[in-house]
Every structure is written in structure tokens, then in C-alpha cells.
Amino acid sequence: MKKRTIFATALCCAFLTACTSIAPGEQANLDESVDDLAVIEESTAANAATEASTEETPEEYNFTFNPHVYPKKLYDAYSPDEWETFTNLCNALEAGEDTFKAASRETYEWCFSGGPLDEYFPVARFALGVDFLDGYSDGVGKIIYDIPKEEFKQKQEEFEKLVADIIKENVREDYTDFEKCVALYEYMVKNYTYDWDEYSNNQSGKINDVPKGTYGTYRTFMDKKGICDDLSSVYNFLLLQCGVEAVKYEGGTGDNGHAWTYVTIDGVGYFIDPTWGLSIEGVHDLDYFMMTEAEREPDFGDTMRPVMFYYEHKNTDVDFSANDERYAELRGGDFVSMDTENKILHYTVDGEPRELHYEQ
């Protein structure tokens, strides 16, 4: 596992993490026609059957893409100025503008430090430049587009559709936050792969030779491969779009750096690692789902901390604990299915069927 540095410019860099190894670890539509309109009774019965089928079929998720998501815990960890400025930037990008209101030079630079854009407006991370010398003046920040605005707009529209399609295909309108975590986690571990090529370029001396846009959250969304930093970012972004509180967490230092997800459900925190849960031989994906600090610490000890962007959190009293053990029985398990009507998660341990009865 290695810590990577990606330079936004020669003057500013954002530190992202990777891991060196992956631990073991439609219902068809009914098309009916009634040729004999005189057979009223049969027609009525057919219509009744169709109505019953419709009532049992969940409605499509009425999903609307949010162009400026961020986790509340990070909002609380910083001052409001950072997030107000970042929201201004996101709104300006959506409108194709060249400037945005910034609370200060510090917050302007923070927005372009790498982390915020890569995490919460992925298309822009490698489509923008930044002038750290003259980009900010009198409460206004400049936006420098490295690609034509129309191209940027097209990429963003395609990205928003991609995210919407993923969520609509995997999440239902009536899912609880826990069920959203399950559904999107299983989507991740079954559809994404670890990118060993990116890992081999995961050093500041090498990363500058890699074409812009061929790494990071946006690329991982498009190619369905990445290192731990990218994979956790994708999972976090999908959860945030669904209204689930999710933030990147890190552990280890230097060559042993790794990134995963911290989620908050009904005020309770848990760790989820979409990288170590990837579907490979020997991995029990539920080992890394809804973990506690005690289950995570043997690998990373006291080096675990929430992600930091550019400078330290201003409020260090935000609670990032993960001590609830209600999901401990999932360890060594492999996901099978989820019965959301009866609130049962079906899984196996060494081939033996098991059930987790949940409430959330």
C-alpha cells in the first residue's frame, strides 16, 4: 500500500492513498391484449391482475442528481466558509461560468487542492487548471478550463446520467440507509476491479507522466477500475447521492497507506471497505462491511483518521467512532440476497445459509 501525490500545479499537491494488496477476505413487463371486447369478465380479470402486479413492483427511484454533495461530518470538521465557497464553485461549473465567489484566498486554494473536486465534483478534477498566484482577488476566484466548455458540459451530463443509471439499477425508493449501503457495496465489489497499473504509477515521480484524467474518481467511474482511494471515492459519492452520510477514511502511512469508507446510519458510525471486499477468490466480501474500530485497528492501529484536504480539520471534536457490533456475525460471510420486505439479509458462511435480521 502506498501513498500517492498528485500535483494540481507545481505549487500545490493533493495526497491520495492506495493499497498494495487486496486482502482475502427486472421483472418482465406483462403485455396483455384482449381481442374479444365482448368478454368483459375476462378483460376485467386481466386488468385486475395487471394492477396487482404493478402494486407489487417497486416504483423506479425518482432520483435527481445533486451537483454539490458533501458529508455533514466534513462540513462540521471545517468552517462553513470552505463548503460555501466550494458550493459556489460547483454552481459556477454547472452554469459554465469563469468566476465564483470565494470567502478567502485560502478557501479558493482549498477548492482546487485536489481532494474536494476529486471527491465531490469528479469530472472537474482533471478538466480544470488553477492560478495560485493571480486566481483570487477581492472575493472572486477564477476558473480555468483545460478543455472546451462544451466538452466539459458534455462530460458532466454523461457522468450525471451514469450515476443516475447506477443508482436506479441498484437502489429502490423505499430502501433504508442500511439497504442502500448493502446494495451499492455489492454493486461495487461485483463490478469493479483493482487497478494494478495505476498502483505501479502511484508515486509523485511517476504520476506526472500519466495522462490527466486517466486516474482518480472520474476515471474509476468510467472504467470501473481503480486503487483503494478511487474505489472508496466512488462508493462514497454514490451513497451521498442517495442521501447516506459517507466520508473517506484512511489508515497507515507511507507505503502502507490505505483508504476506505466511514458511513453514519441513524447516528451510528461503521467502516466499509469496498476495495478489500472485491470479488476475488478467497475473499469473503462481508468481512469488510459495517466494521468496527476494533475490527479495523489490527491492520492500521492508531494511524486511522478521516480524510484531510490540504490542511488540517479546524474542528477536531467531530465524532468518527465506530463501536457498534450488531453486524459482527457477518464476518466470514458471503452475500446472497436481501429481503427488504422482511428485513432479512441472506448470506452464507462456509457454504452454510445464514440470515441477518436487521431493523434499519
SULHU-V902442 format. One record per residue. RES is the residue in one letter. PHI is phi in radians with two decimals (none if undefined). PSI is psi in radians with two decimals (999 if undefined). Layout:
res->{RES:RES}
phi->{PHI:PHI}
psi->{PSI:PSI}
This chain:
res->{M:K:K:R:T:I:F:A:T:A:L:C:C:A:F:L:T:A:C:T:S:I:A:P:G:E:Q:A:N:L:D:E:S:V:D:D:L:A:V:I:E:E:S:T:A:A:N:A:A:T:E:A:S:T:E:E:T:P:E:E:Y:N:F:T:F:N:P:H:V:Y:P:K:K:L:Y:D:A:Y:S:P:D:E:W:E:T:F:T:N:L:C:N:A:L:E:A:G:E:D:T:F:K:A:A:S:R:E:T:Y:E:W:C:F:S:G:G:P:L:D:E:Y:F:P:V:A:R:F:A:L:G:V:D:F:L:D:G:Y:S:D:G:V:G:K:I:I:Y:D:I:P:K:E:E:F:K:Q:K:Q:E:E:F:E:K:L:V:A:D:I:I:K:E:N:V:R:E:D:Y:T:D:F:E:K:C:V:A:L:Y:E:Y:M:V:K:N:Y:T:Y:D:W:D:E:Y:S:N:N:Q:S:G:K:I:N:D:V:P:K:G:T:Y:G:T:Y:R:T:F:M:D:K:K:G:I:C:D:D:L:S:S:V:Y:N:F:L:L:L:Q:C:G:V:E:A:V:K:Y:E:G:G:T:G:D:N:G:H:A:W:T:Y:V:T:I:D:G:V:G:Y:F:I:D:P:T:W:G:L:S:I:E:G:V:H:D:L:D:Y:F:M:M:T:E:A:E:R:E:P:D:F:G:D:T:M:R:P:V:M:F:Y:Y:E:H:K:N:T:D:V:D:F:S:A:N:D:E:R:Y:A:E:L:R:G:G:D:F:V:S:M:D:T:E:N:K:I:L:H:Y:T:V:D:G:E:P:R:E:L:H:Y:E:Q}
phi->{none:-2.32:-1.61:-1.95:-2.14:-2.00:-1.46:-1.28:-2.59:-1.18:-1.77:-2.52:-2.37:-2.07:-1.67:-2.13:-1.91:-2.52:-2.07:-1.36:-2.51:-1.78:-1.15:-0.95:1.29:none:-1.06:-1.25:-1.41:-1.57:-1.89:-1.94:-2.37:-2.05:-1.33:-1.73:-1.17:-1.30:-1.47:-1.14:-1.11:-1.16:-1.10:-1.09:-1.11:-1.12:-1.10:-1.12:-1.13:-1.11:-1.10:-1.12:-1.09:-1.12:-1.13:-1.47:-1.54:-1.06:-1.19:-1.11:-1.02:-1.39:-1.54:-2.16:-1.12:-1.80:-1.34:-2.51:-1.61:-2.83:-1.31:-1.08:-1.10:-1.24:-1.02:-1.22:-1.30:-1.82:-1.41:-1.07:-1.02:-1.05:-1.33:-1.14:-1.15:-1.15:-1.10:-1.04:-1.10:-1.06:-1.12:-1.14:-1.14:-1.07:-1.60:1.24:-1.55:-1.84:-2.46:-2.68:-1.32:-2.26:-1.16:-2.89:-1.09:-1.08:-1.23:-1.04:-1.16:-1.05:-1.04:-1.81:-1.29:2.03:-1.05:-0.98:-1.16:-1.08:-1.39:-2.16:-2.61:-0.98:-1.07:-1.34:-0.96:-2.06:-2.07:-2.16:-1.89:-2.67:-1.91:-1.34:-1.56:-2.11:-1.34:-2.16:-2.80:0.88:1.41:-2.20:-1.92:-1.55:-1.98:-1.95:-1.53:-1.48:-2.24:-0.96:-1.01:-1.10:-1.15:-1.05:-1.05:-1.12:-1.05:-1.16:-1.10:-1.14:-1.13:-1.07:-1.17:-1.05:-1.07:-1.07:-1.12:-1.05:-1.17:-1.12:-1.42:-2.11:-2.21:-1.76:-1.00:-1.63:-1.15:-1.36:-1.06:-1.06:-1.16:-1.12:-1.07:-1.09:-1.08:-1.36:-1.13:-1.16:-1.05:-1.11:-1.22:-1.69:-2.11:-1.96:-2.25:-1.38:-1.73:-1.24:-1.15:-1.14:-1.02:-1.17:-1.79:-1.54:-2.48:-1.04:-1.24:-1.70:-1.10:-1.20:-1.60:-1.57:-0.95:-1.03:1.52:-1.71:-2.60:1.71:-1.08:-1.06:-1.07:-1.15:-1.00:-1.33:-1.77:1.03:-2.65:3.07:-1.61:-1.04:-1.05:-1.20:-1.13:-1.16:-1.12:-1.09:-1.06:-1.04:-1.11:-1.11:-1.13:-1.07:-1.11:-1.55:1.57:-1.72:-1.22:-2.55:-2.51:-1.27:-2.16:-2.28:-2.61:1.42:-2.44:0.94:-1.18:-1.85:-1.24:-2.62:-2.31:-2.58:-2.10:-2.03:-1.96:-2.14:-2.16:0.90:1.41:-1.94:-1.69:-2.53:-1.76:-2.32:-2.07:-1.24:-1.39:-1.25:-1.61:-0.95:-1.31:-2.30:-1.05:1.58:-1.63:-1.75:-1.05:-1.35:-1.04:-1.97:-2.03:0.99:-1.54:-1.76:-1.05:-1.07:-1.40:-1.59:-1.09:-0.99:-1.55:-2.29:0.93:-1.51:-1.54:-1.29:-2.83:-1.17:-1.04:-2.16:-1.90:1.26:-2.49:-1.11:-0.98:-1.46:-2.04:-1.61:-1.64:-1.18:-1.41:-2.07:-1.30:-2.57:-2.15:-1.36:-1.85:-1.13:-1.84:-1.05:-1.16:-1.33:-1.06:1.42:-1.79:-2.15:-1.09:-2.06:-2.88:-2.32:-1.70:-1.30:-1.22:-1.77:1.00:-2.25:-1.74:-1.64:-2.62:-2.20:-2.23:0.94:1.46:-1.56:-1.13:-2.33:-2.34:-1.91:-1.61:-2.03:-1.99:-1.24}
psi->{2.31:2.66:2.28:2.66:2.17:2.14:2.15:-0.72:-3.11:-0.26:-0.26:2.46:2.72:2.33:2.18:2.70:2.78:2.85:2.52:-0.41:2.72:2.04:2.59:-1.61:999:1.61:2.29:2.53:2.40:2.10:1.79:2.54:2.55:1.89:-0.64:1.71:-0.26:-0.38:1.33:-0.68:-0.75:-0.69:-0.76:-0.72:-0.72:-0.75:-0.68:-0.69:-0.71:-0.73:-0.69:-0.72:-0.70:-0.70:-0.54:-0.30:2.15:2.49:2.63:2.46:2.06:1.21:2.38:2.16:2.35:2.02:-0.12:1.33:2.60:2.66:2.48:-0.63:-0.67:-0.62:-0.77:-0.50:-0.49:3.09:2.78:-0.38:-0.72:-0.85:-0.55:-0.74:-0.73:-0.68:-0.69:-0.73:-0.82:-0.75:-0.67:-0.70:-0.72:-0.58:-0.06:0.53:2.91:-0.15:2.88:2.76:2.31:2.35:-0.51:2.96:-0.66:-0.79:-0.58:-0.85:-0.62:-0.71:-0.56:0.23:-0.10:-1.04:-0.98:-0.84:-0.77:-0.64:-0.71:-0.08:1.15:-0.63:-0.61:-0.36:-0.72:0.44:0.01:2.63:3.12:2.48:1.74:-0.19:-0.90:0.25:-0.30:2.38:2.25:0.82:0.18:2.31:2.50:2.57:2.20:2.02:2.20:-0.23:2.76:2.52:-0.68:-0.66:-0.75:-0.80:-0.73:-0.76:-0.74:-0.73:-0.74:-0.68:-0.79:-0.67:-0.70:-0.85:-0.78:-0.74:-0.74:-0.83:-0.76:-0.54:-0.32:-0.30:2.43:2.74:-0.61:0.15:2.47:2.98:-0.70:-0.77:-0.60:-0.72:-0.77:-0.91:-0.76:-0.51:-0.82:-0.60:-0.78:-0.94:-0.32:-0.24:-0.22:2.70:2.76:2.37:1.66:-0.45:-0.75:-0.69:-0.70:-0.34:0.33:0.90:2.61:-0.58:-0.44:-0.62:-0.46:-0.32:-0.07:2.28:2.41:2.46:-0.02:0.18:2.96:-3.12:-0.81:-0.82:-0.70:-0.68:-0.77:-0.68:-0.19:0.69:2.67:3.11:-3.12:-0.67:-0.76:-0.78:-0.74:-0.62:-0.72:-0.83:-0.79:-0.78:-0.73:-0.75:-0.77:-0.69:-0.46:-0.03:0.25:2.31:2.04:2.39:2.62:2.45:2.64:2.72:2.72:3.03:2.74:-2.19:-0.23:0.34:2.54:2.71:2.48:-2.79:2.49:2.09:2.67:2.10:2.10:0.70:0.02:2.36:2.57:2.73:2.42:2.30:1.66:-0.27:-0.92:-0.21:0.04:2.54:1.58:2.86:2.31:-0.13:2.27:1.81:-0.51:-0.09:-0.52:0.42:2.19:0.99:2.80:2.98:-0.73:-0.57:-0.42:-0.56:-0.56:-0.47:-0.52:-0.15:-2.38:0.21:-0.04:2.38:2.69:2.73:2.54:2.38:1.91:-0.86:2.92:2.70:2.48:-0.46:1.90:0.09:0.08:2.35:2.03:0.57:2.74:1.52:-0.02:2.23:0.29:-0.30:0.23:-0.52:-0.22:-0.27:2.36:0.13:2.76:2.24:2.45:-0.98:2.97:2.13:1.65:-0.38:-0.73:0.05:0.98:2.22:2.08:2.30:3.02:2.62:2.01:0.68:-0.13:2.22:2.39:2.84:2.34:2.04:2.01:2.86:-0.53:999}
